[in-house]
Structure formats: structure tokens, C-alpha cells
């Protein structure tokens, strides 16, 4: 599975991209039909402390899955989005 990480608002540290890669790679354990995952990390321009957004699109033939989560850190937002996608993949496999 190919993983594409985009950070339009900032330059991501290697530790962050490594964390995102590690989390998103685990989705491949749930389905071998995943072609790629596209991760968009962005900062919400609000006064809210939970202003880090992680959007993940998982490309599966005939069906893309998507999750977007917001939290205080990119790591937390990414972990929440990956958990949501695990549930979506399990539902998709049942149908």
C-alpha cells in the first residue's frame, strides 16, 4: 500500500510522518485490497486548542473510504481517524 502525506500549512517533522506512516500502514492488515492511503494534515485557523485536523482517504477499487478527525495534536487526530477507518473497512468487508 502506498501512503501519501500532505501538509500544506507547515513542514512536518520526520517523527510526525513516521508516526502517521506507522498508524496508516496498520490498515493494510484489515484488507489487502487497499491501493493507497492519502493523508492530509492541516491546521484549523480557529482559537480552539483542538485545531489539528487529520483527513485520511483510503483508496479501494470501487470504493473510497474517508475519515476526518480533529484533536489537540496531529498524532491524536490521526489515531482517531485510523480507528474510524478500521470500522469502515470492517463494515465494507461485510457487505
N, C-alpha and C positions, 0 to 999 in steps of 0.2 A: 504494500500500500504506500502510495506517495503522499507526503504531508507537505502542504504549502502554508507557511505562516506569513501573514502580512501585518505590519504595524505602521499605518500611515501617519500617526500623530507623534511618534517617538522612535528612537533607536533602541531595540530590545537588547538587553544583556544576554550573553550566552547561557547563563544559568536559567533565565526565563524560557528561552527557546528550547533548551534541553528538557526542562520540566514539561512544557507543552507537548513536545515530541513523545516523551515517555508516556504521558497520560493518553494521548490520542492513539498511539500505537496499540494500546490495550484493546481498542475497539475491534481490531482485526481478530481477536480471539473469539468474538461473538459471530462473525461472519467472514467467510473467505471470498465473498463477492464484492467487497468494498474495493473500489478502484483507487480513490484518493479522498483525502480529507483536507478541506480548506479552512484555515483558522484565521479570523480577523480579530486582532486585539486593538481596542480603541478606548479613548478616554472621553467620558461624558463631560461636557463643559458646564456642569452644574455645581452648586455649592455643597451638594450631597457628598458625604465621605465615601459612600459606595458608588464611586464614579468609574470603576474599571469594568469594561464590557468585553466578554469573550463570545464571539459568534463562531460556531462550527457547522460547516456543511459537509455531510458525508455523501459521497457520490457512489451510488449503487445502480447497476444497469436497470433502467426503467423506473427508478425511484430515488430521489434525493431526500435525505433526512437532514433536519436543521434544528439547532438549539442555540439560544442566545441567553446568557446569564450575566447578571451584574453583581459585583461584590466590592469589598474594600481593596482586594488585591487581584491581580490577573491570575495568580495561581488558584485562588478560591473560586473565581468565576469559571475558569477552565475546568476545574474538578466538578463543579455543579453541572456544567454543560455536558461533559463526558458522561456523567451519571444519567442525565436526561436522555442522551443518545443511546446508552445501553438499553434503557427501557424501550425506546422506539425501535431499535434493532430487534429486540426480542418479540415485540408486537408484530413487526414486519415479517419475521420468520414464521410466526404462527398463521399468518394469512396466506 
